Amino acid sequence: MERRSFLRMLGGGIAATFITTFDAEDAQALASQAPTALRTDSERIFDLSVASGDPSTTGVVLWTHIRPSAYDAATPIWFQIASDAAFTTLVLEGRLSRGAGGPERDHTIAVTIDGQLSPGRQYHYRFIYGDTASRVGRCRTLPTGSPRRVKLGVLSCQDYTNGYYGALRHLAADDSIDFVVHLGDFIYESVGDPRFQDMPFDDRWLLLPSGSTVSLGLDDYRYLYRSYRGDGHLRALLERHTLIVSHDDHEIANDCYWDYARDTLGAPDHPYAEDAGALRRLKREAQRAWLEYIPSRAVENPGETHPHAYSRTYRGFEFGDLGRLSMLDTRTYRTPHPCGEGDVFERYLPIGCSDYASSEQTLLGNAQKEWLRGRLEESRAIWNVIGNQTLLSPLKLGYGSTSLPINVDAWDGYQAERSWLTELLSGSDVANAVILTGDMHSYIASQVLRSYGNLNPLDVSNIVGTEFMTPSITSSNLFETLLRQLEGASGSLLGGLSEAAVRLNNPHVKYFNSAQYGYSTVELTRDCCEWAAYAVDKNVDASMAERQLLARYRKYTWWPWLVEMST
């Protein structure tokens, strides 16, 4: 490592909870201290391998975990970044200070790098602990200028107990992917919740430290992240692709929101539902575990006790002038559900209620709304992409005046704010909006309309964007969930969720499939955005599961309607 490289590193742009500050005169001596003869049996030290996330044009966040039984506060931890997998050409090298990887953050390590790497480049990285090297990871920085293409893998909802990660194996092996966008439910806070999980896989059982079937605090959340990351196919995905991750409800509690009246988390199905103090602690500990185990640049203020001040996870990414990605947080600031906190006929199929049209309802909160408004109005990108947890487009049973929203835990429960967003997207300065959505465990391709009451398909001015929903990787799909929650319901009710019925009742929806599992990809070019939907069976061994292309749709910059492509 040349001295000028260390001097460049000293100029700033590297941060971690435990990063060492190097004196310039010691840089050359420090370079000679890095171990060179390395053991490669990495799992004895780095039990959860490595990961990278939140790229910038000149950096990335690198992550690893130290096996607790191998931890020694006196042993130095190094990181290295190279332009090749053999590490013959080092680009950057650093040593973390004593205490890095300790129990305070559950033996996790995150190093945030900026100003040290080149835009639009792939790098290789590793950590070194004593005489042992971690597995080698790949990371990528954001492009600048006018890139020709950017391809994203899109994931959501990976309930470990409910199936195998064959979808992650296929995505890990796809070298055409630039970045992976995960829209939340990276973990499920529950293990054996009968509404979602029938625990059919004997080798995927989990037992929380608390003994509960739902997370009760920090120890439970940390255990879940460690358990999920123990899956070899998830580790392979994290090693090979740089992630951009948001969170949804199951990183915290099912269908959660913010109870402004009590100034605490709202968690209608949680054992703490009536205990405001316990809920506030639960939210903050869920945030802490997420920050420990997800490599991100999310803002963290450890001295703050209120969850809203403690962290902020909505953030933005730029792909040169090709695309601008805004990752939302639609759980932390949202108001309660509009029709009550019961399951069926309140949060789902709210018969006899119309409060979901109230202007008092918000998913984003005021600060995030203004942040999003600013990003959209100032953007000059060809594509304006929004990473969003729940379905933006309406999804109704029935037609016309007899229609009924299926799920008011999504934007259907916050319709005034949806109208605010679609009006914003209709502005002349907001080009080619693409909404990426997860949560509902279905494949959906939909037109985003300024007014969903306008049924004229030829009114081009009413089309303000496109929405693509990625399915669950393993989590129970919409049919399975409703079958559990609507026991004894008429077959006609569930029949209303067939693709033909959904498209008839919701003409803006061009593709709907809630019977399979997998992932999707989105490729941005200067001419079009292409969404491809892949099915991978979650019920068979991940190493044997095959991939099936279900559908492909394109949105061209010069054509208002979605175009179905042959598969």
GIMO-V455743 format. One record per backbone hydrogen bond with DSSP energy under -0.5 kcal/mol. CO is the residue of the C=O (numbers start at 0). NH is the residue of the N-H. E is the energy in kcal/mol with one decimal. If there is no record, write none. Layout:
BEGIN
co & nh & e
CO & NH & E
CO & NH & E
END
This chain:
BEGIN
co & nh & e
1 & 4 & -0.8
1 & 5 & -1.3
2 & 6 & -2.4
3 & 7 & -2.2
4 & 8 & -1.8
5 & 9 & -2.2
6 & 10 & -0.8
7 & 10 & -0.6
8 & 11 & -1.3
12 & 113 & -3.9
14 & 111 & -3.8
15 & 18 & -1.2
17 & 96 & -3.2
19 & 21 & -0.6
22 & 25 & -1.3
23 & 26 & -1.3
25 & 29 & -2.7
26 & 30 & -2.1
27 & 31 & -1.2
29 & 32 & -1.5
29 & 33 & -0.5
30 & 33 & -0.9
35 & 37 & -1.0
38 & 132 & -2.6
39 & 41 & -2.3
40 & 43 & -1.3
41 & 44 & -2.0
41 & 45 & -3.0
44 & 46 & -1.4
44 & 66 & -3.4
45 & 48 & -1.5
48 & 64 & -0.7
50 & 62 & -2.7
51 & 242 & -2.4
52 & 60 & -2.5
55 & 141 & -2.3
57 & 115 & -1.7
57 & 116 & -2.3
58 & 55 & -2.4
59 & 61 & -0.5
59 & 112 & -2.3
60 & 52 & -2.1
61 & 110 & -2.7
62 & 50 & -1.8
63 & 108 & -2.6
64 & 47 & -0.5
66 & 69 & -1.9
66 & 70 & -0.6
67 & 70 & -1.1
71 & 74 & -2.0
72 & 98 & -0.8
75 & 129 & -1.3
76 & 95 & -3.3
77 & 127 & -2.4
78 & 93 & -2.2
79 & 125 & -1.9
80 & 90 & -3.5
80 & 91 & -1.9
81 & 123 & -2.8
83 & 86 & -1.3
87 & 89 & -0.5
88 & 82 & -2.2
91 & 80 & -2.9
93 & 78 & -2.4
94 & 19 & -1.0
95 & 76 & -0.6
96 & 99 & -1.8
98 & 101 & -1.4
101 & 104 & -0.9
101 & 106 & -2.7
102 & 105 & -2.0
104 & 107 & -1.6
106 & 65 & -2.6
107 & 100 & -0.5
108 & 63 & -1.9
109 & 111 & -0.5
110 & 61 & -2.8
110 & 112 & -0.6
111 & 14 & -3.1
112 & 59 & -0.6
117 & 120 & -0.8
120 & 140 & -2.0
122 & 138 & -2.5
123 & 81 & -3.2
124 & 136 & -2.6
125 & 79 & -2.5
126 & 133 & -2.9
127 & 77 & -2.9
128 & 131 & -1.9
130 & 38 & -3.7
131 & 128 & -2.7
136 & 124 & -2.4
138 & 122 & -3.0
141 & 119 & -1.6
142 & 319 & -1.1
144 & 320 & -2.4
147 & 525 & -0.8
149 & 523 & -3.2
150 & 177 & -2.7
150 & 178 & -1.4
151 & 521 & -2.6
152 & 180 & -3.4
153 & 519 & -1.8
154 & 182 & -2.6
155 & 472 & -1.3
156 & 472 & -1.8
156 & 473 & -1.5
156 & 474 & -1.3
157 & 159 & -0.5
158 & 161 & -1.3
159 & 162 & -0.9
160 & 200 & -0.6
163 & 165 & -1.0
164 & 168 & -1.5
165 & 169 & -2.0
166 & 170 & -2.1
167 & 171 & -2.6
168 & 172 & -1.4
170 & 173 & -1.2
172 & 174 & -1.0
173 & 176 & -1.3
177 & 241 & -0.5
178 & 152 & -2.3
178 & 180 & -0.5
179 & 181 & -0.6
179 & 243 & -2.5
180 & 154 & -2.5
180 & 182 & -0.5
181 & 245 & -2.4
183 & 156 & -2.4
184 & 157 & -2.1
188 & 214 & -2.0
191 & 193 & -0.6
192 & 195 & -1.7
192 & 196 & -3.6
199 & 201 & -0.7
200 & 203 & -2.1
201 & 204 & -0.7
207 & 210 & -1.7
211 & 207 & -0.6
212 & 190 & -2.8
216 & 220 & -2.3
217 & 221 & -2.9
218 & 222 & -2.1
219 & 223 & -2.1
220 & 224 & -2.3
221 & 225 & -2.5
222 & 226 & -2.5
223 & 227 & -2.8
224 & 228 & -2.4
225 & 229 & -0.7
226 & 229 & -0.7
227 & 230 & -1.8
230 & 234 & -2.3
231 & 235 & -2.1
232 & 236 & -1.9
233 & 237 & -2.3
234 & 238 & -2.1
235 & 239 & -1.7
236 & 240 & -1.7
237 & 51 & -0.6
238 & 137 & -3.5
241 & 179 & -2.3
242 & 53 & -2.2
243 & 181 & -2.4
248 & 251 & -2.4
248 & 252 & -1.7
249 & 188 & -0.8
252 & 255 & -1.4
253 & 268 & -0.5
256 & 258 & -0.6
256 & 265 & -3.0
257 & 259 & -1.3
258 & 261 & -0.6
258 & 262 & -1.2
258 & 263 & -1.7
263 & 258 & -3.0
264 & 266 & -0.6
265 & 256 & -1.8
266 & 269 & -1.7
269 & 272 & -2.0
271 & 274 & -2.5
273 & 275 & -0.8
274 & 278 & -2.2
275 & 279 & -2.1
276 & 280 & -2.0
277 & 281 & -2.4
278 & 282 & -2.4
279 & 283 & -2.0
280 & 284 & -2.5
281 & 285 & -2.2
282 & 286 & -2.3
283 & 287 & -2.3
284 & 288 & -2.3
285 & 289 & -2.1
286 & 290 & -2.5
287 & 291 & -1.9
288 & 292 & -2.1
289 & 293 & -1.9
292 & 294 & -0.5
293 & 295 & -0.9
298 & 311 & -1.9
300 & 303 & -2.3
305 & 308 & -1.1
305 & 309 & -2.0
306 & 310 & -1.3
309 & 300 & -3.6
311 & 298 & -1.9
314 & 326 & -2.7
316 & 324 & -3.0
317 & 319 & -0.5
318 & 321 & -1.7
318 & 322 & -0.9
320 & 381 & -2.0
321 & 382 & -1.7
322 & 318 & -3.2
323 & 384 & -2.8
324 & 316 & -2.5
324 & 326 & -0.6
325 & 327 & -0.6
325 & 386 & -2.6
326 & 314 & -1.3
333 & 257 & -2.8
336 & 339 & -1.0
341 & 346 & -1.7
342 & 345 & -1.5
342 & 346 & -1.4
342 & 347 & -1.9
346 & 407 & -2.3
347 & 344 & -3.6
348 & 350 & -2.0
349 & 352 & -1.4
353 & 356 & -1.6
354 & 357 & -1.9
355 & 414 & -2.2
357 & 360 & -1.2
361 & 334 & -2.4
364 & 368 & -2.1
365 & 369 & -2.2
366 & 370 & -2.0
367 & 371 & -2.7
368 & 372 & -2.7
369 & 373 & -2.4
370 & 374 & -2.1
371 & 375 & -2.4
372 & 376 & -2.8
373 & 377 & -2.0
374 & 378 & -0.7
382 & 323 & -2.0
382 & 384 & -0.7
383 & 433 & -2.6
384 & 325 & -2.4
385 & 387 & -0.7
385 & 435 & -3.0
386 & 327 & -2.9
387 & 437 & -0.7
388 & 437 & -1.2
390 & 410 & -1.7
394 & 405 & -2.3
396 & 403 & -2.3
398 & 401 & -1.4
399 & 402 & -1.7
403 & 396 & -2.8
405 & 348 & -1.4
406 & 409 & -0.9
409 & 412 & -2.2
410 & 413 & -1.9
413 & 417 & -1.8
414 & 418 & -2.2
415 & 419 & -2.0
416 & 420 & -2.2
417 & 421 & -2.8
418 & 422 & -2.4
419 & 423 & -2.0
420 & 424 & -2.6
421 & 425 & -1.3
423 & 426 & -1.3
426 & 429 & -1.5
428 & 430 & -0.8
430 & 383 & -0.6
431 & 383 & -2.0
432 & 465 & -1.8
433 & 385 & -2.6
433 & 435 & -0.6
434 & 436 & -0.5
434 & 467 & -2.9
435 & 387 & -3.1
436 & 469 & -2.8
437 & 439 & -2.0
440 & 477 & -0.7
441 & 443 & -0.5
442 & 512 & -2.0
443 & 468 & -3.0
444 & 509 & -2.9
444 & 510 & -1.6
445 & 466 & -2.9
446 & 448 & -0.6
447 & 463 & -2.8
447 & 464 & -1.2
450 & 453 & -0.9
452 & 454 & -0.9
454 & 456 & -0.9
455 & 458 & -1.6
457 & 459 & -1.5
458 & 461 & -1.6
459 & 462 & -1.6
461 & 449 & -3.0
461 & 463 & -0.7
463 & 432 & -0.5
464 & 447 & -2.9
465 & 434 & -3.3
466 & 445 & -2.6
467 & 436 & -2.4
468 & 443 & -1.4
471 & 517 & -2.4
476 & 480 & -2.5
477 & 481 & -2.5
478 & 482 & -2.4
479 & 483 & -1.6
480 & 484 & -2.2
481 & 485 & -2.5
483 & 486 & -0.7
485 & 488 & -2.9
489 & 492 & -0.9
489 & 493 & -1.2
490 & 494 & -2.4
491 & 495 & -0.9
492 & 495 & -0.6
493 & 496 & -2.1
494 & 497 & -1.7
497 & 501 & -2.8
498 & 502 & -2.4
499 & 503 & -1.9
500 & 504 & -2.5
501 & 505 & -1.6
505 & 508 & -2.5
507 & 446 & -2.7
507 & 509 & -0.5
510 & 444 & -1.8
512 & 442 & -3.0
513 & 478 & -0.8
516 & 535 & -2.5
518 & 533 & -2.7
519 & 153 & -3.1
520 & 531 & -2.3
521 & 151 & -3.2
521 & 523 & -0.5
522 & 524 & -0.5
522 & 529 & -2.4
523 & 149 & -1.9
526 & 556 & -2.4
527 & 524 & -2.5
528 & 554 & -2.5
529 & 522 & -2.6
530 & 552 & -2.4
531 & 520 & -2.1
531 & 533 & -0.5
532 & 549 & -3.0
532 & 550 & -1.1
533 & 518 & -1.6
534 & 547 & -2.3
536 & 539 & -0.6
537 & 163 & -2.6
540 & 543 & -2.0
540 & 544 & -1.2
545 & 536 & -0.6
547 & 534 & -2.9
547 & 549 & -0.6
550 & 532 & -2.8
551 & 564 & -3.0
552 & 530 & -2.9
553 & 555 & -0.5
553 & 562 & -2.8
554 & 528 & -2.2
555 & 558 & -1.0
561 & 563 & -0.5
562 & 553 & -2.7
564 & 551 & -0.6
END
